[in-house]
Each structure stands twice: as C-alpha cells, then as structure tokens.
Amino acid sequence: MLVSKKALAVLGSAALMASMTVGSGIAFAQDGPLRGNIRVVIGSTSTGGDTYQNSSIVADALSEKLNLNMKVDAVGASSAFRTLDRDSRGNTLMIFHDQSYLGHLYGVEGYDDIFEKYTIGPTVAINPGNAYLVPKDSPYQTLDDIIAAVGAGETVRVAIQPGGVSEIGFSALKNAISIEHPGQEDNLVAVNTGSQSDKNQQLFDDQADVINGTVQANEQYTRLPEDDQKAMRFVWLTARQDTIEQAPEEGLGQTTRQQLLAYVEPNVNVTMGGDESFTFDKEFFFLYNKDMDPAIVEQIDEALAEIYAEGEIQETQKNAFFIPNFKPSDEASEYLQDKMTRYEGIIENIK
C-alpha cells in the first residue's frame, strides 16, 4: 500500500483510537458535523467505470464507519463541479481523479483550477491500469519502435479522449519524441474520440495505430488470436513500477503482475529530458466546497485513517485492481499540486 510517513502517523493514531473506542463509527457520527444523507458526486456518468467503482468502495466504508447514508451519484464532471459549487453545508462531496486538474491545464471548458476553487480532500486509491495498446499484428513490437518510426518520419495515429488522463501519456510521448527526434513530433497524431469503446473501434477499423486504454477494459482483447480483428497487445503502462508491484500477483484476467511489469519503466522509457522518465499514476481523491466546515474535512480524514488502519478496505480495493493510497487532506493537496506542476511542464513543452 502506498502510504506516506505522515499518513502512517495518522493511521497509527487511528488504530490506537480504534482499540480504545467501542462503537467508534457511531461516536464519529455523533461527535462530527457530517450527518444524515450525503451525496457523493463523481466526474463520470458511467456506473460501470473505475471512478464509480472506486468511489463506491470508499463511500460504503465511510457510511459504515460514520453511521451515515452516503451514496455515489454518477453525474459527470461539469455537473459534479456545479453541484459542489452550490453546497457548502457538506451534504455534497465529490470524488474524482487527475482529470480534475489536467482538464484545466488542457483548457477544457468547465474545468477551473481546483486548487484555487475547492478544498482538496484525501487521496484514496490509484488505478494502475492506464495503458497504450496496438493491434496484435502491428509492426510496432514496442514503444521504442513507435518512437523510432515517428522519428524516421512515419505518421503514427493515437486514439485518445482529449483533455485529461487519456491525453497525458500521448503528450508525454510527443514530448519525448521532440527531445529525441527534434522536429518529428508532429508525426505523432492524435485521433480525438470519446469513450473507451470509441477508442477500441478506431483500432478495429484501422483508423488508429495505437490507442489509449486500460488493463481492466482491454486485457480481454489481448487474449485473442492474432488473426482476430479485435486482438491487441500492450506496449506501455504509464504507472510507476512501485505501483504495479503492489498489484495482486495474479494480475488481472490472464495477465500476471510479472507480465504487466514488462510494460512500465525502466523496461519502457519515455524521457522527460535528462535522467527523468515519465510515469503517471491515475489517482482518486476527494474535493470539497471551499466554504465547507473544516471540521468535516478533519472528520473524514480521521474516519478514513481509521478505516485504512483496520486494513479491510485495502483488500477490497486490490480485489478490484485498485492500489490503496491514503493521504490525509493537507498532505494530499500539496502532493497533487506538485504532481500538476510536473505535468504542466510537459503540456507547455508541446504547445
């Protein structure tokens, strides 16, 4: 589990509290300002995607711990931000991932600077599955082959959903090509499309040479024989090596953790210049209305610290192929701002 020193201290105190308190969930609810029915809006409209699944795991654990009725509502990013803007009481909370700040960096309409407009809550998990895939019969065997081909003047089309997590790996790849093969980066062409099924279809129809996908959504296609139109294979996972190493040993589907490690750094290198390589963990965290009672922030931090100290949520998350990653609010805010600054440099470099 990815847990910082500060989070470990919070977890330690929470574990002590848990050992000394009988009926701690009821005590939390009675002593804290967060009560009643709580709506958790998410930046996705899908109830089958990773944002909903991850948010539901966390919301269910908090509901039990705080003796609350906390429900996840998949309303989409724009609606979620607007809903959060209207409710400073704490009856509405939001869970989203890195797209909440990447959308702003890419200039997507409806995305403001979350660090100015909202209070950043705790991080809760990582989806380690952000990936790039090619057809199984592609001439490109590795990401290095793609970089070399683009550098030699070939046009390589990459299907992405613009403006967020789907695009950041494409931006990093384009930046790496500009460093290694100056002037050739425009040969890497974005095919802007929508959902994962849309990106998959671009590959099936030979309208893209590479697609952004996920281990969860695309692993099934990597099992197909090469002569199947839908057969794919991974060439790159953007997650850190340390992140994938925390995944279950059996991996996902028929792809083991050891096999997944072949697609992350240092086995796959996307340079950012010098000795630095690009990696990207898709991380989920809470966002709060700026005027919400700080005591609610503290209440949720303390409740989650106790939940993670107990250890059951980590097993639930890993079984769903998430990597537990609890950081309390103040630490999470600083960490995510630093992360945004790192990726802002890549986006600026390729404009």
Beta strands, then each sheet from edge to edge (+ up, - down):
strand 1: 37-42
strand 2: 69-74
strand 3: 92-97
strand 4: 118-127
strand 5: 130-135
strand 6: 156-160
strand 7: 188-192
strand 8: 210-214
strand 9: 232-237
strand 10: 271-273
strand 11: 276-277
strand 12: 282-289
strand 13: 323-327
sheet 1: 2+ 1+ 3+ 12- 4+ 13-
sheet 2: 7+ 6+ 8+ 5- 9+
sheet 3: 10+ 11-
end
